[in-house]
Amino acid sequence: MIEMTLAQVAEATGAALPADAPGELLVTSAEFDTRRVQPGALFVALVGDHADGHDFAAAARGAGAVAVLGSRDLPADAGLPLLRVPDGDGGDPNAGVLAALARLAQASVKALVVGHDLQVVGVTGSSGKTSTKDLIAAVLSASGDPVVAPPESFNNELGHPYTALRATPQTRYLVLELSARGKGHIAELARIAPPRIGAVLNVGSAHLGEFGSVEGIAEAKSELVQALPSGSVLPGRGGVAILNADDERVAAMADRTDAEVVLVGQDPAATVRAEDVTADDADRAVFTLVTPEGSAPVRLSVVGAHQIGNALSAAAVGRAVGMPVEQVADALSAAGPASKWRMDVTELAGGVLLVNDAYNANPHSTKAALRSLAKMKRSRPGRAWAVLGEMAELGDSAIEAHDEVGRLVVRLGIDQLIVVGAEGAGRSSLARALHLGAHLEGSWGGESLPVSDVDEAVAVLIEELADGDVVLVKASRSVGLERVATALIDRIGTADRTGEAGA
């Protein structure tokens, strides 16, 4: 964050400055985890299910914190001034603190944009946000200028302002991932850190239960491009809306923004597009990056055909800040995975290939991962295994979506499906629908195996995996299927050569 006095922090957050607090004290960062507190930090006290951050004020002081932003009284031994805000409405004990943190981030970003030429890049979509954010950060870092991007998927009311506050006067580019669970969420995040460049990747059925319709999802995603400034503000500083030409709902958002519109995709009408597309045996895309300024070859290091669109969005961001096409192409080719559990590929002992894509799942991303698994199988001597669980928050279409995924597993020729949560006392109706979709497709003889939990899935895999097999692990985050991947690595061990590729 930009350096502020404690008095300025109080004004920005809307908190009352205690009468005895040293208002001239300098605040240089904001942290909610005492393990990350550095001298000069504002400690943000959040109330969790099992711990209250206010109780750790003394530990924060010991690490160098100079004040606390919180909503409750501090312990007697805290020894720090409290910038107190209300609890907030709706019974959320952190609502007031999160709102204050957002105001602080907004003030910091505004000062950095005006005084230090910070450029903010936002990315949203039903799937692929984190992978694209990582690719954008890799491209912009190749320019040689400092880049701040969120660790993992920090895209909500806590992670978004927290990431924005990591930008300093030395930061040139701030890359933010914007997620939504309802109308107005993206617009609110965009107010915290107003983007100059915004990329919309796709409109799918993720969180359909919250939005009610795909059209509602599209409207929510369009809030990002609606928040962009006019494309004619200043040469090189006007708003740029990067839209997926291959998704008609995204392409239609061109009518919802005053920014310059740049279409990306494999459509011939796209401004930034991929031509001559092929893939290697690990389903890593190879293509020619084509722009109005020239062309250059790209050989992605990340897995899956869906990464082509992500890479093109990142290329368009690089182009929007003035990077030459050759530099962008080289950066895309060199970019490996930066966030965990997204098509992370690990070679296990005995020649088994493990693909851990367990961070999250929706129908679009799951189908893309299965297609990659099918392509990987073609170049390997063993079997293809899909270990899947339920995809959450799909609303009324959930049963149908799981049935479709199960049937696709069969149609792709994947040898064995293990559906976690489809059996036992805690059986999920959605996981059961996935299993039955595969079973009823009619081309198998019991290769769809319903199991009750992670331990049962691991036991089957340990018993049955053979040299040359490839295993995909994927489900919504709540299912916790990353534990399958972790257990396989622990029990089988890795080969001498381990590689990762993100999705």
Wavefront OBJ file of the C-alpha trace (Angstrom):
o trace
v 0.000 0.000 0.000
v 1.023 3.591 -0.289
v 2.493 4.908 2.932
v -0.109 6.661 5.108
v -0.185 8.150 8.560
v -2.420 6.499 11.119
v -4.680 9.547 10.926
v -4.975 9.114 7.162
v -5.754 5.407 7.597
v -8.501 6.276 10.079
v -9.968 8.783 7.632
v -9.813 6.346 4.718
v -11.410 3.483 6.641
v -14.025 5.604 8.392
v -12.763 4.480 11.788
v -12.448 6.738 14.796
v -8.864 7.604 15.731
v -8.386 7.142 19.500
v -7.602 10.412 21.265
v -4.322 9.068 22.610
v -3.194 7.434 19.347
v -0.145 8.899 17.560
v -1.835 10.106 14.370
v 1.481 10.818 12.679
v 2.591 7.165 12.982
v 3.355 5.673 9.546
v 1.466 2.633 8.242
v 3.083 0.782 5.327
v 1.089 -2.459 4.940
v -2.030 -4.323 6.040
v -2.110 -7.965 7.194
v -4.713 -10.278 8.727
v -2.252 -13.079 9.576
v 0.249 -12.389 12.365
v 2.770 -14.652 10.629
v 2.968 -12.163 7.753
v 3.077 -8.975 9.810
v 6.060 -6.725 9.121
v 7.143 -3.544 10.943
v 4.733 -0.743 10.128
v 1.749 -3.015 9.446
v -1.889 -2.404 10.207
v -3.183 -5.648 11.722
v -6.661 -6.488 10.415
v -8.524 -8.412 13.131
v -11.029 -10.878 11.665
v -13.367 -13.158 13.581
v -13.203 -16.792 12.469
v -15.115 -19.924 13.380
v -12.429 -21.084 15.769
v -10.385 -17.979 16.611
v -10.826 -14.236 17.028
v -8.125 -12.096 15.445
v -8.549 -9.445 18.139
v -7.029 -11.913 20.606
v -3.786 -11.914 18.600
v -3.156 -8.178 18.755
v -0.225 -8.593 21.140
v 1.395 -11.112 18.795
v 0.909 -8.674 15.934
v 2.550 -5.921 17.981
v 5.492 -8.223 18.666
v 5.916 -8.711 14.916
v 5.928 -4.968 14.276
v 2.286 -3.954 13.828
v 1.549 -0.353 14.773
v -2.265 -0.460 15.009
v -5.300 -2.740 14.750
v -8.313 -2.409 12.477
v -11.116 -4.240 14.260
v -14.676 -4.272 15.529
v -14.242 -5.474 19.141
v -12.360 -4.496 22.258
v -8.736 -5.619 22.370
v -7.201 -7.625 25.231
v -5.551 -5.596 27.964
v -2.071 -6.642 26.835
v -2.581 -5.624 23.182
v -0.543 -2.440 23.489
v -1.804 -1.087 20.142
v -4.271 1.635 19.161
v -7.574 0.278 17.833
v -9.201 1.765 14.763
v -12.677 0.521 15.545
v -15.457 0.032 13.031
v -18.972 -1.409 13.508
v -19.619 -5.130 13.188
v -21.825 -4.509 10.178
v -25.296 -5.705 9.279
v -26.564 -9.193 8.587
v -24.902 -10.928 11.491
v -21.465 -11.068 9.853
v -18.940 -10.084 12.526
v -16.430 -9.127 9.823
v -18.687 -7.035 7.597
v -17.575 -3.719 9.076
v -13.888 -4.598 8.987
v -14.061 -5.843 5.386
v -15.871 -2.690 4.296
v -13.203 -0.586 5.999
v -10.443 -2.644 4.374
v -12.076 -2.061 0.984
v -12.117 1.697 1.589
v -8.456 1.627 2.577
v -7.555 -0.305 -0.579
v -9.563 2.112 -2.692
v -7.697 5.090 -1.221
v -4.324 3.412 -1.709
v -4.978 2.381 -5.321
v -6.277 5.840 -6.213
v -3.115 7.451 -4.827
v -0.906 4.978 -6.704
v -2.745 5.455 -10.000
v -2.649 9.246 -9.772
v 0.800 9.653 -8.296
v 2.765 6.626 -9.494
v 1.135 5.550 -12.790
v -0.153 2.217 -11.470
v -2.141 0.299 -14.089
v -4.888 -2.063 -12.900
v -5.878 -5.145 -14.894
v -9.021 -7.118 -14.045
v -10.052 -10.576 -15.249
v -13.335 -12.422 -14.800
v -15.198 -15.378 -16.267
v -17.045 -18.503 -15.236
v -13.849 -20.555 -15.452
v -10.156 -19.993 -16.067
v -9.796 -16.763 -14.060
v -6.891 -17.907 -11.929
v -5.000 -19.545 -14.790
v -5.421 -16.422 -16.920
v -4.427 -14.164 -14.046
v -1.229 -16.182 -13.736
v -0.534 -15.916 -17.478
v -1.196 -12.157 -17.452
v 1.213 -11.728 -14.557
v 3.847 -13.777 -16.403
v 3.469 -11.685 -19.560
v 3.597 -8.351 -17.735
v 6.570 -9.470 -15.641
v 8.469 -10.080 -18.886
v 8.312 -6.335 -19.496
v 10.714 -5.889 -16.587
v 8.274 -3.790 -14.557
v 7.103 -4.877 -11.070
v 3.804 -6.779 -11.030
v 1.472 -7.617 -8.135
v -1.053 -10.434 -8.621
v -3.099 -12.379 -6.059
v -1.736 -15.555 -4.565
v -4.040 -18.441 -5.530
v -7.670 -17.295 -6.005
v -7.858 -14.169 -3.838
v -10.914 -12.814 -5.631
v -13.524 -12.074 -2.952
v -14.338 -9.317 -0.452
v -11.211 -10.120 1.586
v -8.696 -11.295 -1.007
v -9.436 -8.526 -3.497
v -8.669 -5.513 -1.236
v -5.843 -7.419 0.431
v -4.167 -7.967 -2.939
v -4.762 -4.346 -3.955
v -3.016 -3.234 -0.768
v 0.102 -5.208 -1.759
v 0.730 -2.688 -4.535
v 3.360 -0.075 -3.618
v 4.771 3.012 -5.358
v 7.203 0.667 -7.128
v 4.394 -1.487 -8.595
v 3.664 -0.861 -12.253
v 0.893 -3.410 -12.824
v -1.771 -4.708 -10.427
v -3.526 -7.818 -11.774
v -6.791 -8.723 -10.058
v -9.203 -11.627 -10.384
v -12.876 -10.692 -9.900
v -15.409 -13.281 -8.794
v -19.132 -12.957 -8.149
v -21.880 -14.838 -6.376
v -24.552 -12.323 -7.228
v -25.448 -9.200 -9.127
v -23.327 -6.165 -8.255
v -20.409 -8.099 -6.736
v -18.012 -7.483 -9.631
v -19.075 -3.840 -9.839
v -18.234 -3.429 -6.147
v -14.826 -5.061 -6.537
v -14.133 -2.833 -9.551
v -14.886 0.227 -7.419
v -12.213 -0.814 -4.935
v -9.505 -0.954 -7.615
v -10.834 0.582 -10.848
v -9.290 -1.319 -13.781
v -7.991 0.265 -16.965
v -7.886 -3.100 -18.725
v -10.573 -5.740 -18.239
v -10.740 -9.255 -19.712
v -13.879 -11.413 -19.762
v -13.092 -15.050 -20.546
v -16.396 -16.894 -20.808
v -19.927 -17.246 -19.511
v -20.809 -20.699 -18.207
v -22.937 -22.358 -15.565
v -20.634 -21.969 -12.554
v -22.678 -20.522 -9.641
v -25.862 -20.912 -11.666
v -27.672 -21.565 -8.398
v -26.928 -18.036 -7.205
v -27.708 -16.238 -10.467
v -30.722 -18.220 -11.624
v -29.843 -18.186 -15.334
v -26.890 -18.043 -17.700
v -28.169 -14.635 -18.804
v -27.872 -13.453 -15.206
v -24.286 -14.697 -15.108
v -23.512 -12.829 -18.335
v -24.978 -9.631 -16.909
v -22.829 -9.978 -13.782
v -19.636 -10.610 -15.786
v -20.349 -7.553 -17.941
v -20.016 -5.369 -14.847
v -16.244 -5.510 -15.350
v -16.284 -3.935 -18.819
v -18.949 -1.459 -17.742
v -16.515 -0.236 -15.083
v -13.729 0.540 -17.589
v -12.933 4.134 -18.570
v -13.508 5.407 -22.069
v -11.059 4.181 -24.656
v -10.303 7.765 -25.615
v -9.264 9.083 -22.193
v -5.575 9.399 -23.092
v -3.409 7.625 -25.692
v -2.132 4.470 -24.025
v -4.168 5.149 -20.895
v -7.749 4.670 -22.064
v -9.866 1.698 -21.123
v -9.424 -1.616 -22.967
v -12.080 -4.352 -22.882
v -10.691 -7.748 -23.890
v -13.547 -10.041 -24.936
v -13.634 -13.682 -26.042
v -14.802 -13.720 -29.658
v -15.486 -17.469 -29.409
v -18.166 -16.975 -26.710
v -21.177 -15.148 -28.131
v -22.350 -13.913 -24.737
v -18.935 -12.404 -24.038
v -18.543 -10.910 -27.514
v -21.934 -9.221 -27.079
v -20.517 -7.261 -24.131
v -18.879 -4.943 -26.664
v -22.138 -2.998 -26.528
v -21.875 -2.592 -22.743
v -18.648 -0.610 -22.546
v -17.176 2.733 -23.613
v -13.679 1.256 -23.622
v -11.743 0.156 -26.694
v -12.857 -3.386 -27.527
v -10.288 -6.048 -28.423
v -11.680 -9.432 -29.462
v -9.537 -12.506 -28.824
v -9.976 -16.118 -29.886
v -9.719 -18.454 -32.843
v -12.491 -16.661 -34.711
v -11.027 -15.032 -37.856
v -12.601 -11.731 -36.762
v -10.585 -11.632 -33.532
v -7.988 -8.870 -33.243
v -5.664 -11.113 -31.235
v -6.041 -14.696 -32.361
v -4.489 -18.144 -32.582
v -3.826 -19.731 -35.950
v -2.248 -23.051 -37.000
v -3.276 -24.635 -33.704
v -1.886 -28.056 -32.776
v -0.987 -29.802 -29.515
v 1.786 -32.050 -28.260
v 1.330 -35.447 -26.592
v 0.740 -33.802 -23.201
v -2.062 -31.642 -24.692
v -0.001 -28.458 -24.535
v -1.097 -26.115 -27.304
v 1.158 -24.887 -30.087
v -0.033 -22.011 -32.259
v 0.826 -18.802 -34.049
v -0.080 -15.665 -32.119
v -1.485 -13.166 -34.612
v -1.931 -9.450 -33.853
v -2.259 -6.312 -35.989
v 1.372 -5.555 -35.144
v 2.738 -8.943 -36.235
v 2.858 -12.660 -35.462
v 5.001 -14.985 -33.365
v 5.038 -18.702 -32.469
v 3.786 -19.871 -29.072
v 4.359 -23.271 -27.460
v 2.467 -23.295 -24.155
v 3.873 -25.028 -21.096
v 0.433 -25.337 -19.496
v -1.965 -28.181 -20.267
v -5.255 -28.113 -22.161
v -6.842 -26.633 -25.261
v -8.795 -24.259 -23.025
v -5.495 -22.543 -22.219
v -5.400 -21.093 -25.741
v -8.143 -18.607 -24.916
v -6.529 -17.791 -21.583
v -3.205 -17.169 -23.310
v -4.807 -14.941 -25.948
v -6.401 -12.803 -23.240
v -2.996 -12.465 -21.572
v -1.441 -11.582 -24.931
v -4.032 -8.862 -25.455
v -3.150 -7.396 -22.061
v 0.522 -7.337 -23.024
v -0.391 -5.649 -26.290
v -2.531 -3.075 -24.450
v 0.477 -1.941 -22.404
v 2.726 -1.725 -25.456
v 4.708 -4.967 -25.335
v 5.970 -6.309 -28.694
v 4.360 -9.503 -29.947
v 7.629 -11.486 -29.842
v 8.154 -10.633 -26.169
v 4.565 -11.612 -25.357
v 4.878 -14.921 -27.222
v 8.122 -15.802 -25.452
v 6.568 -15.020 -22.065
v 3.533 -17.195 -22.786
v 5.733 -20.084 -23.900
v 7.847 -19.871 -20.752
v 4.950 -19.474 -18.293
v 4.458 -22.469 -16.031
v 1.810 -22.981 -13.362
v 1.699 -20.427 -10.569
v -1.369 -21.574 -8.601
v -1.771 -25.024 -7.090
v -4.116 -27.872 -8.023
v -4.905 -26.626 -11.536
v -3.930 -29.340 -14.017
v -0.728 -29.847 -12.017
v 1.030 -32.762 -13.726
v 3.314 -34.980 -11.644
v 5.072 -38.132 -12.791
v 4.834 -40.767 -10.079
v 7.202 -43.646 -9.558
v 6.504 -46.438 -12.011
v 5.573 -44.120 -14.835
v 2.085 -43.135 -13.629
v 1.087 -39.590 -14.606
v -1.025 -37.706 -12.040
v -3.076 -34.674 -13.121
v -4.307 -32.744 -10.077
v -7.068 -30.322 -11.099
v -8.874 -30.493 -7.759
v -8.976 -26.805 -6.834
v -12.489 -26.343 -8.210
v -14.863 -27.615 -10.880
v -17.789 -26.643 -13.039
v -19.182 -28.332 -16.174
v -17.047 -26.263 -18.560
v -13.740 -26.822 -16.759
v -14.466 -30.482 -16.026
v -15.231 -31.265 -19.670
v -12.051 -29.447 -20.723
v -9.989 -31.456 -18.239
v -11.522 -34.730 -19.437
v -10.689 -33.888 -23.052
v -7.092 -33.246 -22.016
v -7.028 -36.580 -20.193
v -8.258 -38.345 -23.322
v -5.528 -36.719 -25.422
v -2.832 -37.639 -22.899
v -3.958 -41.257 -23.014
v -3.240 -41.502 -26.751
v 0.508 -41.163 -26.218
v 0.741 -43.512 -23.213
v 0.689 -47.301 -22.982
v -1.600 -47.498 -19.948
v -5.154 -46.637 -18.978
v -6.829 -43.268 -18.365
v -8.487 -42.815 -14.973
v -10.884 -40.013 -14.007
v -11.442 -39.495 -10.279
v -14.355 -37.070 -10.039
v -16.703 -35.637 -7.421
v -19.653 -33.304 -7.438
v -19.690 -29.844 -8.973
v -21.374 -27.436 -6.570
v -23.657 -24.411 -6.968
v -25.266 -25.338 -10.292
v -28.875 -24.765 -9.241
v -31.710 -26.539 -11.044
v -29.403 -27.799 -13.795
v -27.130 -29.701 -11.416
v -28.435 -33.226 -12.033
v -28.412 -32.780 -15.807
v -24.890 -31.297 -15.743
v -23.506 -34.244 -13.758
v -25.251 -36.724 -16.046
v -23.651 -35.008 -19.073
v -20.177 -35.217 -17.545
v -20.605 -38.911 -16.771
v -21.682 -39.625 -20.335
v -18.777 -37.593 -21.740
v -16.304 -39.744 -19.806
v -17.616 -42.760 -21.729
v -17.687 -41.033 -25.109
v -14.075 -39.913 -24.717
v -12.942 -43.492 -24.190
v -11.606 -42.957 -20.672
v -10.958 -46.393 -19.215
v -12.001 -46.032 -15.598
v -14.168 -43.554 -13.679
v -14.128 -43.343 -9.886
v -16.912 -41.155 -8.481
v -16.183 -40.014 -4.924
v -19.257 -39.500 -2.757
v -21.568 -41.640 -4.881
v -21.833 -44.427 -2.282
v -22.256 -44.826 1.453
v -24.227 -43.039 4.151
v -23.099 -39.596 3.024
v -23.934 -40.239 -0.621
v -24.280 -37.166 -2.819
v -27.179 -37.203 -5.289
v -25.034 -35.179 -7.697
v -22.112 -37.597 -7.527
v -24.601 -40.426 -7.979
v -25.977 -38.702 -11.100
v -22.441 -38.498 -12.496
v -21.911 -42.217 -11.899
v -25.281 -43.164 -13.392
v -24.688 -40.956 -16.440
v -21.595 -42.989 -17.240
v -23.247 -46.296 -16.349
v -26.343 -45.624 -18.461
v -24.354 -44.532 -21.498
v -24.261 -48.249 -22.071
v -20.796 -48.898 -23.420
v -19.090 -50.096 -20.239
v -19.077 -53.177 -18.070
v -18.741 -51.700 -14.619
v -15.876 -49.321 -15.288
v -17.751 -46.547 -13.448
v -17.010 -47.202 -9.794
v -18.941 -45.328 -7.089
v -17.027 -44.951 -3.809
v -17.932 -43.321 -0.518
v -14.899 -41.182 0.228
v -11.316 -40.186 -0.537
v -9.811 -43.106 1.401
v -11.754 -45.647 -0.640
v -10.734 -43.960 -3.897
v -7.082 -43.982 -2.863
v -7.268 -47.664 -1.889
v -8.617 -48.573 -5.336
v -5.942 -46.557 -7.107
v -3.076 -47.951 -5.048
v -4.300 -51.468 -5.831
v -5.022 -50.995 -9.525
v -2.672 -48.363 -11.028
v -0.074 -49.712 -13.433
v 2.882 -48.382 -15.376
v 1.880 -45.918 -18.060
v -1.502 -45.005 -16.543
v -2.673 -41.388 -16.316
v -5.014 -40.188 -13.539
v -7.111 -37.017 -13.457
v -8.470 -35.772 -10.107
v -11.193 -33.091 -10.262
v -14.185 -31.832 -8.247
v -15.475 -28.722 -6.557
v -13.242 -27.390 -3.803
v -15.644 -28.491 -1.078
v -15.095 -32.161 -1.965
v -11.388 -31.954 -1.138
v -10.146 -34.314 -3.843
v -6.665 -32.786 -3.640
v -6.269 -35.311 -0.802
v -6.395 -38.087 -3.413
v -3.460 -36.538 -5.258
v -1.526 -35.919 -2.051
v -2.073 -39.500 -0.900
v -0.886 -40.934 -4.226
v 2.285 -38.852 -4.111
v 2.908 -39.899 -0.496
v 2.172 -43.590 -1.054
v 3.690 -44.123 -4.508
v 6.352 -41.408 -4.562
v 7.458 -39.295 -7.490
v 9.734 -40.161 -10.352
v 13.159 -38.597 -10.600
v 11.682 -36.093 -13.043
v 8.604 -34.116 -11.948
v 6.792 -31.505 -14.018
v 3.800 -29.294 -13.527
v 1.466 -27.573 -15.919
v -1.333 -25.298 -14.688
v -4.884 -24.975 -15.860
l 1 2 3 4 5 6 7 8 9 10 11 12 13 14 15 16 17 18 19 20 21 22 23 24 25 26 27 28 29 30 31 32 33 34 35 36 37 38 39 40 41 42 43 44 45 46 47 48 49 50 51 52 53 54 55 56 57 58 59 60 61 62 63 64 65 66 67 68 69 70 71 72 73 74 75 76 77 78 79 80 81 82 83 84 85 86 87 88 89 90 91 92 93 94 95 96 97 98 99 100 101 102 103 104 105 106 107 108 109 110 111 112 113 114 115 116 117 118 119 120 121 122 123 124 125 126 127 128 129 130 131 132 133 134 135 136 137 138 139 140 141 142 143 144 145 146 147 148 149 150 151 152 153 154 155 156 157 158 159 160 161 162 163 164 165 166 167 168 169 170 171 172 173 174 175 176 177 178 179 180 181 182 183 184 185 186 187 188 189 190 191 192 193 194 195 196 197 198 199 200 201 202 203 204 205 206 207 208 209 210 211 212 213 214 215 216 217 218 219 220 221 222 223 224 225 226 227 228 229 230 231 232 233 234 235 236 237 238 239 240 241 242 243 244 245 246 247 248 249 250 251 252 253 254 255 256 257 258 259 260 261 262 263 264 265 266 267 268 269 270 271 272 273 274 275 276 277 278 279 280 281 282 283 284 285 286 287 288 289 290 291 292 293 294 295 296 297 298 299 300 301 302 303 304 305 306 307 308 309 310 311 312 313 314 315 316 317 318 319 320 321 322 323 324 325 326 327 328 329 330 331 332 333 334 335 336 337 338 339 340 341 342 343 344 345 346 347 348 349 350 351 352 353 354 355 356 357 358 359 360 361 362 363 364 365 366 367 368 369 370 371 372 373 374 375 376 377 378 379 380 381 382 383 384 385 386 387 388 389 390 391 392 393 394 395 396 397 398 399 400 401 402 403 404 405 406 407 408 409 410 411 412 413 414 415 416 417 418 419 420 421 422 423 424 425 426 427 428 429 430 431 432 433 434 435 436 437 438 439 440 441 442 443 444 445 446 447 448 449 450 451 452 453 454 455 456 457 458 459 460 461 462 463 464 465 466 467 468 469 470 471 472 473 474 475 476 477 478 479 480 481 482 483 484 485 486 487 488 489 490 491 492 493 494 495 496 497 498 499 500 501 502 503
